[in-house]
Every structure is written in structure tokens, then in C-alpha cells.
Amino acid sequence: MPSRYLTRAGFAAWLRSQGTRKTVGRACRACDCPIARYLKSQGCTKAAIDPCEAFFISPAGCEAREDLPRWASRFVVRADSLDFERRITAGRALVILEGTRLS
């Protein structure tokens, strides 16, 4: 994924700006995972995430499919290991994100 749309630092900053209790996505929901919501907050009109790729429409209106960076792929796998469709708060997402550094 180009750093222009998805960076670890940008994603972490967005999560911190949400407040720890705010729901930022749901487990096992490609269009509603925290990374998809983050991309939408960056101007992408649609976004769907799987453990390997991101599909989105960029702010310029271009359809794109990009490989996820390793940290983002690990984040998705860990987030999706939660109960099916479980809501993910910004606080929980930050804990999951921090865990991707350690593996």
C-alpha cells in the first residue's frame, strides 16, 4: 500500500484521535475493519480489506488494489481472530497494532 494512503504512523495517530472507547470497526468485516475506516477517513470513497490486500477507490476516484504492508496484514489477522463481527474500539485496535511490532 503506498505510504500516501496507509502508514503505520498515520493509522496509529488516527486511532489515538478517536478516543479509546470509540468503535473504529468490526472484526471479520472487510468494509468495516479499522483499516478500511481509516482509508475512508483519508478520502477514499470505498475500501475493503482482507489479510493480504486492500481494495479501494482513491480520493482521485481511481480504483486500486494494493498489497498490505506486513504490519497491516498482521493487524488484520489479529483483529479478525476476535469474535465474529465483534466491535473494535480504538483502544483495542492500538493494543493489536502494538502487538504487530513484537512479531
Phi, psi and omega per residue, in radians:
M1 nan 2.268 3.130
P2 -1.059 2.439 -3.125
S3 -1.031 -0.363 3.124
R4 -1.058 -0.551 -3.127
Y5 -1.834 -0.617 -3.049
L6 -2.457 1.893 3.018
T7 -2.164 2.642 3.106
R8 -1.040 -0.796 -3.121
A9 -1.107 -0.743 3.127
G10 -1.147 -0.724 3.116
F11 -1.121 -0.781 3.126
A12 -1.087 -0.740 3.128
A13 -1.102 -0.726 3.112
W14 -1.090 -0.785 3.114
L15 -1.039 -0.792 -3.138
R16 -1.090 -0.573 -3.116
S17 -1.287 -0.246 -3.078
Q18 -1.440 -0.326 -3.025
G19 1.516 2.410 -2.951
T20 -1.093 -0.468 -3.070
R21 -1.635 -0.141 -3.105
K22 -1.267 2.369 3.059
T23 -1.263 2.187 -3.132
V24 -2.004 0.118 3.108
G25 2.854 -3.073 3.119
R26 -2.358 2.525 3.094
A27 -1.162 2.544 3.045
C28 1.094 0.439 3.113
R29 -2.170 1.761 -3.029
A30 -0.957 -0.682 -3.094
C31 -1.594 -0.075 -3.090
D32 -2.242 0.339 3.079
C33 -1.362 2.799 -3.120
P34 -0.961 -0.663 3.138
I35 -1.180 -0.674 3.086
A36 -1.091 -0.768 3.117
R37 -1.113 -0.666 3.103
Y38 -1.089 -0.819 3.126
L39 -1.031 -0.697 3.094
K40 -1.109 -0.638 3.119
S41 -1.190 -0.344 3.131
Q42 -1.604 0.104 3.057
G43 1.858 -0.080 3.062
C44 -1.247 2.322 -3.050
T45 -1.411 -0.480 3.061
K46 -2.455 2.586 3.086
A47 -2.690 2.425 3.043
A48 -2.411 2.391 -3.043
I49 -2.155 2.367 2.908
D50 -2.137 3.092 -3.049
P51 -1.091 -0.261 -3.099
C52 -2.016 -0.474 -2.987
E53 -2.421 2.792 2.994
A54 -2.097 2.352 3.043
F55 -2.026 2.220 -3.090
F56 -2.725 2.865 2.974
I57 -1.889 2.059 -3.048
S58 -1.184 2.904 3.089
P59 -0.997 -0.442 3.120
A60 -1.446 -0.041 3.098
G61 1.585 0.162 -3.140
C62 -1.570 2.344 3.039
E63 -1.326 2.426 -3.108
A64 -2.500 2.621 2.990
R65 -2.294 2.132 -3.086
E66 -2.287 2.499 2.988
D67 -1.147 2.443 3.071
L68 -1.328 2.540 2.977
P69 -1.105 2.767 -3.075
R70 -0.964 -0.756 -3.113
W71 -1.080 -0.683 -3.110
A72 -1.231 -0.682 3.083
S73 -1.072 -0.777 3.104
R74 -1.101 -0.687 3.109
F75 -1.047 -0.833 -3.106
V76 -1.070 -0.798 -3.139
V77 -1.054 -0.777 -3.133
R78 -1.196 -0.724 3.120
A79 -1.125 -0.699 -3.121
D80 -1.288 -0.185 3.086
S81 -1.391 -0.144 3.043
L82 -1.250 2.991 3.101
D83 -0.928 2.541 -3.131
F84 -0.910 2.211 3.113
E85 1.080 0.289 3.098
R86 -1.098 2.412 3.109
R87 -1.243 2.505 -3.134
I88 -2.032 2.093 3.095
T89 -1.458 2.857 3.097
A90 -1.051 -0.680 3.119
G91 -1.080 -0.791 3.114
R92 -1.137 -0.723 3.136
A93 -1.077 -0.681 3.095
L94 -1.124 -0.671 3.087
V95 -1.121 -0.774 3.116
I96 -1.087 -0.779 3.138
L97 -1.060 -0.771 3.123
E98 -1.066 -0.660 3.117
G99 -1.114 -0.403 3.127
T100 -1.266 -0.346 3.086
R101 -1.245 -0.539 -2.989
L102 -1.482 -0.196 -3.102
S103 -1.842 nan nan
